[in-house]
């Protein structure tokens, strides 16, 4: 049987390198490479983009749009890891755990937009509640999140890993303080919200890992809800999901939710914590795993008919 031909456009970037690491030793695909001298050669890139059965775009938004324009072959399928096509018509949002119809859409798609890292955590928490009619689409939502610095790409990585660096980098730092983070449009659209959440992200002094939280008053929800009913809803919604799990009622036993416990995996864990009146919903994942490269490889596996976990790593926590 002929092996699918895969090409990573933007292989030298953080996401591209991580995808390459997950694919390099696989024997069920053929991985095309481009010489360093020709990485910005439009003719060579066009040749490889059209020679591949499936292409990963690991590029800035404008470059990703330009790359799609270079593809003439009707058989070339695309997974775009940029923000460019996450809310674009004709593109499937690559979060297969959101339902059988989404998984089937990913399986048959020619164009898949890979979710953003923060958006993955937020959507994992909010979309099931909206889909099941528990959370009104116009609910006033707040989302606090923190991530390792690798989510900022090579430029931010170089700042945090410099031999001589600013002392303030030791402290978690809020950013996107104008409340216009680039993930908000996909968070709203995929969850079916009619009101933008207040989204307050932070970058922290560790490489990989992420926790996304949504605090809620239980009386904002439809019907009488409790921690137990919400936990049961998530269990049912994600039943059979390979990479999404709901943590038990006593988790976290220590009272803390660590943010880098899942580094190096494609797992996503959901926590339902709180009291009789309020709930803290939390999603923990690797910003470079289920939040980026791992999710992209998972989508590729589904699109090409491979086992969903092929090339992805488990880790017990």
Secondary structure, DSSP 4 states (H G I P E B T S, - for coil): -PPEEEEEETTTSHHHHHHHHHHTT-SSEEEE---GGGTT-HHHHHHHHHH-SEEEE-S-HHHHHHHHHH---TT-EEEE-SSTTTT-TT-EE--GGG-HHHHHHHHH-SEEEPPPHHHHHHHHHHHHHHHTTSB-TT---EEEEEEEGGGGHHHHHHHHT-SS--GGGGS-EE--TTS--TTHHHHHHHHT-SS--EEEEEEESSSS-EEEEEEEEGGGBSS---HHHHHHHHHHHTTT-SSEEE--TT-STTS---SSTTTTS--EEEEEEE-SSEEEEEEEE-TTIIIIIHHHHHHHHHHHT--TTTT------
